[in-house]
Amino acid sequence: MRHYEIVFLVHPDQSDQTQSILNKFSSVVTDSGGVVHRSENIGNRRLSYPIQDQFKAFFGLMNIECSQEVIKEIKDSFKFNDSIIRDLVMVMKKAQTDTSALSSQANEEEKIVINSDSESSFQKTDVLKKQKESKKEAAPEELEQKESKKEAAPEELEQKESKKEAALVVEENPVKNLKDEETKDLEKPILND
């Protein structure tokens, strides 16, 4: 009997099948007289590149010791199971029983995400408190600015109305304005060298 490591990816929509697939393969190996050294449901991981238009998949890993007939049966079940989008079977020199690097990396990433979420929530509450305090302090100043804008508003309206009236005058007499511009050009002296 030889040692094998089997890694397979399960479609994210059928993630509940990952553990049942691991259990099925474990029973196939033990029924044939083999040994399961390690069986891990690593969980949902981001893929390096899309596989069948999927960017995430659930990973399963097994280290087993069995005959080639069992490996052939497992490979055939990979072919006919639509929920498995990718698989890899490797021959190993010895049995691997400790936790896999992929599993330990997944656990570390979960810890980092949890810590960053808790730290960011504390930072968010501090920022919100500071914003509320600054609004309370700025409230009287804002009221004064609004009052000064109200006083300046009538003057601005008068200026806007006068500009509109001047524009209307130009639009009403476009021919006259063109004639004025043409005559200005004629009034300039022409100098010849």
C-alpha positions in Angstrom: 0.0 0.0 0.0 1.1 3.5 -0.8 0.6 6.9 0.8 -1.5 9.5 -1.0 -2.6 13.0 -0.5 -5.9 14.0 -2.0 -7.0 17.6 -2.4 -10.4 18.6 -3.9 -12.4 21.8 -4.4 -16.1 21.8 -4.0 -18.4 24.3 -5.8 -19.4 27.1 -3.3 -23.1 26.5 -3.9 -22.8 22.9 -2.7 -20.6 23.5 0.3 -22.6 21.2 2.5 -21.3 18.2 0.5 -17.6 18.8 1.5 -17.9 16.9 4.8 -20.1 14.1 3.3 -17.5 13.6 0.5 -14.7 13.3 3.1 -16.8 10.8 5.1 -17.6 8.8 1.9 -13.9 8.6 0.9 -12.8 7.7 4.5 -15.3 4.8 4.6 -14.2 3.6 1.1 -10.5 3.6 2.3 -11.2 1.9 5.6 -13.5 -0.7 4.0 -10.7 -1.7 1.6 -8.2 -2.2 4.5 -6.5 1.2 4.2 -5.8 3.9 6.8 -6.9 7.5 6.9 -4.1 9.5 8.4 -5.6 13.0 8.1 -9.0 14.3 6.9 -9.6 18.1 6.9 -12.5 20.2 5.8 -10.5 23.4 5.3 -13.5 25.6 4.4 -14.2 28.4 1.9 -11.1 29.9 0.3 -10.5 32.5 -2.4 -9.0 31.0 -5.6 -5.9 32.3 -7.4 -7.8 32.3 -10.6 -11.4 31.6 -11.5 -12.4 27.9 -12.1 -15.7 27.4 -13.9 -16.5 31.1 -13.3 -16.1 30.7 -9.5 -13.8 32.8 -7.5 -14.1 30.9 -4.2 -14.4 27.2 -3.4 -14.5 24.8 -0.4 -11.3 22.8 0.1 -11.1 19.2 1.3 -7.8 17.4 2.1 -7.1 13.8 2.9 -3.9 11.8 3.6 -4.5 8.1 3.2 -2.7 4.8 2.9 -4.4 2.4 0.4 -4.2 0.3 -2.7 -4.3 1.6 -6.3 -7.8 0.1 -6.8 -9.2 2.4 -4.1 -7.4 5.4 -5.7 -9.0 4.5 -9.1 -12.4 4.3 -7.4 -11.9 7.7 -5.8 -10.8 9.3 -9.1 -13.8 7.9 -10.8 -16.1 9.4 -8.2 -14.4 12.8 -8.8 -15.3 12.5 -12.5 -19.0 11.8 -11.9 -19.5 14.2 -9.0 -20.6 17.6 -10.4 -20.0 19.4 -7.1 -16.2 18.8 -7.3 -14.7 21.4 -9.6 -11.0 20.4 -9.3 -9.1 17.5 -7.7 -5.5 16.5 -7.2 -4.1 13.1 -6.1 -0.4 12.9 -5.2 1.8 10.0 -4.1 3.6 10.7 -0.8 6.7 9.1 0.6 5.4 8.9 4.2 2.2 9.5 6.1 1.3 13.1 7.0 -0.6 13.3 10.3 -0.1 16.9 11.5 -2.3 19.8 10.6 -1.8 21.0 7.0 -0.3 24.3 6.1 -3.4 25.3 4.2 -5.6 24.7 7.2 -3.3 26.5 9.6 -3.1 29.5 7.1 -6.9 29.6 7.0 -7.1 29.6 10.8 -4.6 32.5 11.0 -6.5 34.5 8.4 -9.7 34.1 10.4 -8.0 35.4 13.5 -6.7 38.4 11.6 -10.1 39.2 10.2 -11.7 38.9 13.6 -9.0 41.1 15.3 -9.2 43.7 12.6 -13.0 43.8 12.8 -12.9 44.4 16.5 -10.2 47.0 16.3 -11.9 48.8 13.5 -15.2 48.9 15.4 -13.4 50.5 18.4 -11.8 53.0 16.0 -15.2 53.8 14.4 -16.8 54.5 17.8 -14.0 56.9 18.7 -14.3 58.7 15.4 -18.0 59.0 15.8 -17.7 60.4 19.3 -15.2 63.0 18.1 -17.4 64.0 15.2 -20.4 64.5 17.5 -18.3 66.7 19.8 -17.0 68.8 16.9 -20.6 69.3 15.6 -21.7 70.5 19.0 -18.9 73.0 19.2 -19.3 74.1 15.6 -23.1 74.6 15.9 -23.1 78.2 17.1 -20.5 79.2 14.4 -22.7 77.6 11.7 -25.7 79.6 12.9 -23.8 82.8 12.6 -22.6 81.9 9.1 -26.1 81.1 8.0 -27.4 84.5 9.3 -24.7 86.4 7.4 -25.6 84.5 4.2 -29.2 85.5 4.6 -28.2 89.1 4.9 -26.0 88.8 1.8 -28.6 87.0 -0.2 -30.7 90.0 -1.2 -27.7 91.8 -2.6 -26.7 88.8 -4.6 -30.2 88.5 -6.0 -30.1 92.1 -7.2 -26.8 91.5 -9.0 -28.1 88.3 -10.7 -31.3 90.1 -11.9 -29.3 93.0 -13.4 -27.1 90.5 -15.3 -30.2 88.8 -16.6 -31.7 92.1 -17.8 -28.4 93.0 -19.6 -28.4 89.6 -21.3 -32.0 90.1 -22.5 -31.2 93.4 -24.0 -28.3 91.9 -26.0 -30.6 89.1 -27.2 -33.4 91.5 -28.2 -31.1 93.5 -30.5 -28.6 91.0 -32.0 -28.6 92.8 -35.4 -27.9 96.2 -33.8 -25.0 94.7 -31.7 -23.5 93.1 -34.8 -23.6 96.4 -36.7 -22.0 98.2 -33.8 -19.1 95.7 -33.8 -18.7 96.0 -37.6 -18.5 99.8 -37.4 -15.9 99.7 -34.6 -13.6 97.8 -37.0 -14.1 100.4 -39.7 -13.3 103.3 -37.4 -9.8 101.9 -36.7 -7.1 103.5 -38.9 -5.4 101.2 -41.3 -1.6 101.7 -41.5 0.3 100.6 -44.5 4.1 100.2 -44.5 
